[in-house]
Amino acid sequence: MAAKPIYAAGLDTGSRQTRLVICVLEGSRIRFLGASAVESQGWEKGRVADQQAVAESIIAAVREAEALAGASLQSAVVGVGGPTIRGANGRGVLELGFVQEIQQKDVNRVIDRASRVQLMEDRMVLQLFPQDFVVDEHPGHRDPRKMLASRLEINVHLITASIQEHNAIVGAVNAAHLAVEETVYEALASCYAAVLPENRREGIAVVDIGAQSTELVVYYGDALHLASTVRICGDHFTRDLAQGLCLSFADAELVKMEFGSALSLECPSNVLVELPTPGNRQPREVQRQIVSRILEARAEELFRFVRGEFARVGMDHALMGGVFLTGGASKLPGLCDAAQEILQCQTRFGLTEGILDWPIELSDPAWCTSAGLAMYSAKLKEQVERQKEKASWIGKMVQQ
């Protein structure tokens, strides 16, 4: 009898596009089966404004992805982002009483204490990431087990979210007849897909630029040092064009996608762009360089803010592994070069790695979050299977 396939799915409920990736576990690897992207509804400024509309977008994405994958989906790992996400450092302390060997239970207890922070109303811990352990006031330990000590401390980075916003996203997914395996910070999922663990040790950052929100994470060594939300997103670029050129938002988006660039020097001053005009009004033209200057100013503001976030945790000029740009709004021509000039480190687009049969047409920064969420789901499923195998092995030993 053939074993039942184990599916791993990642759902990115973006404010512009709802993306779903379905994979199947094959031993310790995962293979791509299908994906879908549908227009999102029910979002306003990166937050859920209409839960039922969000649920309908998810239902449409699930139906399309299931048809392509030939699979029936029951659950998924879901991305969470937006302006309500916060990152902060925390600390946990455990007094062991006397010098003794540190065991796994002690590590679990000190991590639990670090997670019990006093949060403001409507805040919850979304994820916790250990940075290092302090053993009898000696910092810098990655694994303190089997060491002798009387006091154990841990430094962690906490990612917190709005309870109301988190529940709204989970409620929308449940309304779409899907169970939520876990909720994961979107920028972290993008990092999971685009940057291999061994490449994070030299110091890397992932900047996930979406339509209505921008998030970033910074890794140094094996530790997460920063999770942050940036107030500038893709829609700001479009609004700048709409205001500067007297266009509707939809027309400004078309001009941005077709003629826009974040580097004005690359645009000749004699090239003109015909602007969309409503009704029977006389067509208007503008220099393409002016379009690029408007976008360049916003790009400079975005990456100066990002650089300020790096400096806040002492990582300015320390990212030897470079910066990875992900998200649909990161594809603006010239944006990668503008980021490299302002951040003063190597910058490139983040593309999905580590999934077998990943389609070439999905090798796009916009798909990193959903791919990373599917990889996270696979990791959870693999852990469950290992526990089942271990329990089965113990059961057989008892019966003998």
C-alpha positions as CSV (number, residue, x, y, z in Angstrom):
1,M,0.0,0.0,0.0
2,A,1.5,3.3,-1.1
3,A,2.2,5.8,1.7
4,K,-0.2,8.8,1.8
5,P,1.6,11.9,0.4
6,I,2.5,14.6,2.8
7,Y,1.8,18.1,1.5
8,A,3.5,21.3,2.6
9,A,1.8,24.6,1.7
10,G,2.7,28.2,2.2
11,L,0.0,31.0,2.0
12,D,1.1,34.6,1.5
13,T,-2.0,36.7,2.0
14,G,-0.5,39.8,0.5
15,S,-2.4,43.1,0.2
16,R,-2.0,43.1,-3.7
17,Q,-1.7,39.4,-4.5
18,T,-2.7,36.3,-2.6
19,R,-0.1,33.6,-3.4
20,L,-0.2,29.9,-2.5
21,V,2.6,27.3,-3.0
22,I,1.9,23.5,-2.6
23,C,4.8,21.1,-2.3
24,V,5.1,17.4,-1.4
25,L,7.7,15.9,1.0
26,E,10.1,13.3,-0.5
27,G,12.3,12.1,2.2
28,S,14.3,15.2,3.4
29,R,13.5,17.2,0.3
30,I,10.4,18.9,-1.0
31,R,9.2,19.0,-4.6
32,F,7.0,21.7,-6.2
33,L,3.5,20.6,-7.2
34,G,1.6,23.8,-7.9
35,A,1.1,27.4,-7.2
36,S,-1.5,30.2,-7.7
37,A,-1.7,34.0,-7.5
38,V,-5.0,35.8,-7.4
39,E,-5.8,39.5,-6.8
40,S,-6.3,40.2,-3.1
41,Q,-9.4,41.9,-1.7
42,G,-10.2,43.2,1.7
43,W,-6.9,45.0,2.6
44,E,-6.3,48.6,3.6
45,K,-2.8,50.0,4.4
46,G,-1.4,46.6,5.1
47,R,-4.2,45.5,7.5
48,V,-7.3,43.4,7.2
49,A,-10.3,45.7,6.4
50,D,-12.8,43.0,5.3
51,Q,-12.2,39.5,6.6
52,Q,-14.8,37.9,4.3
53,A,-13.2,39.4,1.2
54,V,-9.8,38.2,2.3
55,A,-11.3,34.7,2.8
56,E,-12.7,34.7,-0.7
57,S,-9.3,35.6,-2.2
58,I,-7.8,32.7,-0.3
59,I,-10.5,30.3,-1.5
60,A,-9.8,31.4,-5.1
61,A,-6.1,30.8,-4.6
62,V,-6.6,27.4,-3.0
63,R,-8.9,26.2,-5.8
64,E,-6.5,27.2,-8.5
65,A,-3.4,25.7,-6.7
66,E,-5.2,22.5,-5.9
67,A,-6.2,22.0,-9.5
68,L,-2.6,22.5,-10.7
69,A,-1.1,20.3,-8.0
70,G,-3.7,17.6,-8.2
71,A,-3.9,17.7,-4.4
72,S,-6.5,18.4,-1.7
73,L,-5.2,20.8,0.8
74,Q,-6.1,20.7,4.5
75,S,-3.7,23.2,6.1
76,A,-0.9,25.7,5.4
77,V,1.7,27.9,7.1
78,V,0.5,31.5,6.8
79,G,2.5,34.6,6.6
80,V,2.0,37.6,8.9
81,G,3.4,41.1,8.2
82,G,2.3,44.7,8.0
83,P,2.7,47.8,10.2
84,T,1.7,46.0,13.4
85,I,4.8,43.8,13.6
86,R,7.5,44.7,16.0
87,G,10.9,43.3,16.9
88,A,12.7,43.6,20.2
89,N,15.5,42.0,22.2
90,G,14.6,40.0,25.3
91,R,16.4,38.1,28.1
92,G,15.6,35.0,30.2
93,V,17.4,34.0,33.4
94,L,17.4,30.7,35.2
95,E,19.1,30.1,38.6
96,L,20.1,26.4,38.9
97,G,20.9,26.7,42.6
98,F,24.2,24.9,42.5
99,V,26.8,24.0,39.9
100,Q,25.4,21.2,37.8
101,E,25.3,20.0,34.2
102,I,23.0,22.0,32.0
103,Q,20.3,19.7,30.4
104,Q,17.8,20.2,27.7
105,K,15.0,20.8,30.2
106,D,17.0,23.8,31.6
107,V,17.4,25.2,28.1
108,N,13.6,24.8,27.6
109,R,12.9,26.6,30.9
110,V,15.1,29.6,30.2
111,I,13.6,30.0,26.7
112,D,10.2,29.8,28.3
113,R,11.1,32.6,30.7
114,A,12.4,34.8,27.9
115,S,9.1,34.4,26.2
116,R,7.1,35.6,29.2
117,V,7.6,39.3,28.6
118,Q,5.2,42.0,29.7
119,L,3.6,43.2,26.5
120,M,1.2,46.1,25.9
121,E,-2.4,45.4,25.4
122,D,-3.3,43.7,22.1
123,R,0.3,42.4,21.6
124,M,1.4,38.7,21.3
125,V,4.7,37.0,20.8
126,L,4.6,35.7,17.2
127,Q,8.1,34.1,17.1
128,L,11.2,33.9,19.4
129,F,14.8,33.4,18.2
130,P,17.7,32.6,20.5
131,Q,20.8,34.7,19.9
132,D,23.2,33.3,22.5
133,F,23.4,31.8,26.0
134,V,25.3,33.3,28.9
135,V,26.7,30.6,31.2
136,D,27.8,31.9,34.6
137,E,28.2,35.4,33.1
138,H,30.3,34.1,30.2
139,P,28.4,35.1,27.0
140,G,28.6,33.8,23.4
141,H,27.6,30.2,23.8
142,R,25.4,28.6,21.0
143,D,24.7,25.3,22.8
144,P,25.2,25.2,26.6
145,R,24.1,21.6,27.1
146,K,26.5,19.4,29.2
147,M,28.3,22.5,30.5
148,L,28.7,23.0,34.2
149,A,27.1,26.1,35.7
150,S,24.9,27.5,38.5
151,R,23.2,30.2,36.3
152,L,22.0,30.2,32.8
153,E,20.8,33.2,30.8
154,I,19.6,33.6,27.2
155,N,19.5,36.6,24.8
156,V,16.6,36.4,22.3
157,H,15.0,38.4,19.6
158,L,11.2,38.5,19.9
159,I,8.8,39.2,17.0
160,T,5.5,40.5,18.3
161,A,2.2,41.2,16.5
162,S,-1.2,42.7,17.1
163,I,-3.5,40.0,18.5
164,Q,-6.5,41.6,16.7
165,E,-4.7,41.6,13.3
166,H,-3.3,38.1,13.9
167,N,-6.8,36.7,14.7
168,A,-8.3,38.5,11.7
169,I,-5.8,36.7,9.3
170,V,-6.2,33.3,11.0
171,G,-10.0,33.8,10.9
172,A,-9.9,34.5,7.2
173,V,-7.9,31.4,6.5
174,N,-10.2,29.3,8.7
175,A,-13.2,30.8,6.8
176,A,-11.5,29.5,3.6
177,H,-11.7,26.0,5.1
178,L,-7.9,25.7,5.8
179,A,-6.3,25.0,9.2
180,V,-3.3,27.2,10.2
181,E,-0.3,25.1,11.0
182,E,1.7,28.1,12.2
183,T,2.0,31.8,11.5
184,V,5.4,33.1,10.4
185,Y,6.8,36.6,9.9
186,E,6.8,37.3,6.1
187,A,10.3,38.7,5.9
188,L,11.6,35.7,7.7
189,A,9.9,33.4,5.3
190,S,11.4,35.3,2.4
191,C,14.8,34.9,4.0
192,Y,14.1,31.1,4.6
193,A,13.6,30.7,0.8
194,A,16.2,33.1,-0.6
195,V,19.2,32.7,1.7
196,L,20.8,29.4,2.6
197,P,21.7,29.0,6.3
198,E,25.4,28.9,5.6
199,N,25.2,32.2,3.8
200,R,23.6,34.0,6.7
201,R,26.7,33.7,8.9
202,E,28.6,36.5,7.2
203,G,25.8,38.9,8.0
204,I,22.8,39.4,5.6
205,A,19.6,41.3,5.4
206,V,16.4,40.6,3.6
207,V,14.2,43.6,2.7
208,D,10.7,42.4,1.6
209,I,9.0,45.3,-0.3
210,G,5.3,44.8,-0.7
211,A,2.5,47.0,-2.1
212,Q,1.3,48.2,1.4
213,S,4.1,47.1,3.8
214,T,7.9,46.6,3.8
215,E,9.5,44.3,6.3
216,L,13.2,43.4,6.9
217,V,15.3,41.0,8.9
218,V,19.0,41.0,9.7
219,Y,21.0,37.8,10.4
220,Y,24.6,37.7,11.7
221,G,26.2,34.4,12.4
222,D,23.3,32.0,13.2
223,A,21.3,34.6,15.1
224,L,18.5,36.9,14.1
225,H,19.5,40.4,15.2
226,L,16.6,42.5,13.8
227,A,13.1,42.2,12.6
228,S,11.5,45.5,11.7
229,T,8.8,47.1,9.7
230,V,9.6,50.0,7.3
231,R,6.9,52.7,6.8
232,I,7.6,53.1,3.1
233,C,6.2,50.6,0.6
234,G,5.4,50.1,-3.1
235,D,2.3,52.1,-3.0
236,H,4.2,55.2,-1.9
237,F,6.1,55.2,-5.2
238,T,2.8,55.0,-7.1
239,R,1.2,57.8,-5.0
240,D,4.3,60.1,-5.6
241,L,3.8,59.7,-9.4
242,A,0.0,60.2,-9.1
243,Q,0.6,63.5,-7.2
244,G,3.6,64.7,-9.2
245,L,2.1,64.0,-12.6
246,C,-1.6,64.6,-11.8
247,L,-2.7,61.0,-12.5
248,S,-5.1,58.6,-11.0
249,F,-3.5,55.9,-8.8
250,A,-4.3,53.2,-11.4
251,D,-2.7,55.2,-14.2
252,A,0.3,56.1,-12.1
253,E,0.8,52.4,-11.4
254,L,0.9,51.7,-15.2
255,V,3.4,54.5,-15.8
256,K,5.6,53.2,-12.9
257,M,5.6,49.6,-14.3
258,E,6.1,50.6,-17.9
259,F,8.4,53.6,-17.8
260,G,9.7,53.8,-14.2
261,S,13.2,53.5,-12.8
262,A,14.8,54.3,-9.5
263,L,17.9,55.8,-11.3
264,S,17.3,59.0,-13.1
265,L,20.8,59.3,-14.6
266,E,20.2,56.3,-16.8
267,C,17.3,58.0,-18.5
268,P,18.1,60.4,-21.4
269,S,16.5,63.8,-21.0
270,N,15.1,63.8,-24.5
271,V,12.9,60.7,-24.1
272,L,9.2,61.6,-23.6
273,V,6.5,59.5,-22.1
274,E,2.8,59.9,-23.1
275,L,0.7,59.9,-20.0
276,P,-2.8,58.3,-19.8
277,T,-5.5,60.9,-20.1
278,P,-9.2,60.4,-19.2
279,G,-12.0,60.9,-21.8
280,N,-11.3,63.1,-24.8
281,R,-8.7,65.3,-23.1
282,Q,-5.6,66.4,-25.0
283,P,-2.7,63.8,-24.5
284,R,0.1,64.9,-22.2
285,E,3.7,64.1,-22.4
286,V,6.5,64.3,-19.8
287,Q,10.2,63.6,-19.8
288,R,10.9,60.0,-18.7
289,Q,13.7,61.4,-16.6
290,I,11.2,63.3,-14.5
291,V,9.3,60.1,-13.9
292,S,12.5,58.5,-12.7
293,R,13.5,61.5,-10.5
294,I,10.2,61.1,-8.6
295,L,10.8,57.4,-8.0
296,E,14.5,57.9,-7.2
297,A,13.6,60.3,-4.4
298,R,11.3,57.8,-2.8
299,A,13.9,55.0,-3.2
300,E,16.5,57.1,-1.5
301,E,14.2,57.7,1.4
302,L,13.3,54.0,1.7
303,F,16.9,52.8,1.8
304,R,18.1,55.6,4.1
305,F,15.5,54.4,6.5
306,V,16.6,50.8,6.1
307,R,20.3,51.9,6.7
308,G,19.1,53.6,9.9
309,E,17.6,50.3,11.0
310,F,20.9,48.5,10.3
311,A,22.8,51.2,12.3
312,R,20.4,50.8,15.2
313,V,21.7,47.2,15.8
314,G,25.3,48.0,14.9
315,M,25.1,46.3,11.5
316,D,25.8,49.2,9.3
317,H,28.8,48.3,7.0
318,A,28.8,44.8,8.7
319,L,26.7,42.8,6.2
320,M,29.4,40.9,4.3
321,G,26.8,38.6,2.8
322,G,24.9,41.5,1.3
323,V,21.2,42.6,1.1
324,F,18.5,40.6,-0.7
325,L,15.5,42.4,-2.1
326,T,12.2,40.4,-2.2
327,G,8.5,41.2,-2.7
328,G,6.6,42.3,-5.7
329,A,7.4,46.0,-5.4
330,S,11.2,45.3,-5.4
331,K,11.2,44.7,-9.1
332,L,11.2,48.4,-10.0
333,P,14.1,48.9,-12.5
334,G,17.1,50.4,-10.9
335,L,15.9,49.8,-7.3
336,C,18.6,47.2,-6.7
337,D,21.4,49.6,-7.8
338,A,19.9,52.4,-5.8
339,A,19.9,50.2,-2.7
340,Q,23.5,49.2,-3.2
341,E,24.6,52.8,-3.6
342,I,22.9,53.9,-0.4
343,L,23.4,50.9,1.8
344,Q,27.0,50.5,0.7
345,C,27.0,46.8,0.4
346,Q,26.3,44.1,-2.2
347,T,22.6,44.0,-3.1
348,R,20.7,41.5,-5.2
349,F,17.3,40.1,-5.8
350,G,16.2,37.2,-3.5
351,L,15.1,34.1,-5.5
352,T,13.8,30.8,-4.2
353,E,16.4,28.0,-3.6
354,G,16.0,24.5,-2.2
355,I,12.7,23.3,-3.8
356,L,12.9,20.6,-6.4
357,D,11.3,21.3,-9.8
358,W,10.7,25.0,-8.9
359,P,9.4,26.6,-12.2
360,I,11.6,29.1,-14.0
361,E,8.6,31.4,-14.3
362,L,8.3,31.6,-10.5
363,S,12.0,32.6,-10.1
364,D,10.8,36.0,-9.0
365,P,11.3,38.0,-5.8
366,A,7.5,38.2,-5.4
367,W,7.3,34.4,-4.8
368,C,9.9,34.2,-2.0
369,T,7.5,34.6,0.9
370,S,5.0,31.9,-0.2
371,A,7.9,29.5,-1.1
372,G,9.6,30.1,2.3
373,L,6.3,29.5,4.1
374,A,5.9,26.1,2.2
375,M,9.5,25.2,3.2
376,Y,8.7,26.1,6.8
377,S,5.6,23.8,6.6
378,A,7.8,21.0,5.3
379,K,10.1,21.4,8.2
380,L,7.2,21.1,10.7
381,K,5.9,18.1,8.9
382,E,9.3,16.4,8.8
383,Q,9.7,16.9,12.6
384,V,6.3,15.3,13.1
385,E,7.3,12.3,11.0
386,R,10.5,11.9,12.9
387,Q,8.6,11.9,16.2
388,K,6.2,9.3,14.8
389,E,9.1,7.1,13.7
390,K,10.8,7.5,17.1
391,A,7.6,6.6,19.0
392,S,7.0,3.6,16.7
393,W,10.6,2.4,17.3
394,I,10.2,2.7,21.1
395,G,6.9,0.8,20.9
396,K,8.6,-2.1,19.1
397,M,11.4,-2.2,21.7
398,V,8.8,-2.4,24.5
399,Q,7.0,-5.3,22.8
400,Q,10.1,-7.4,22.4
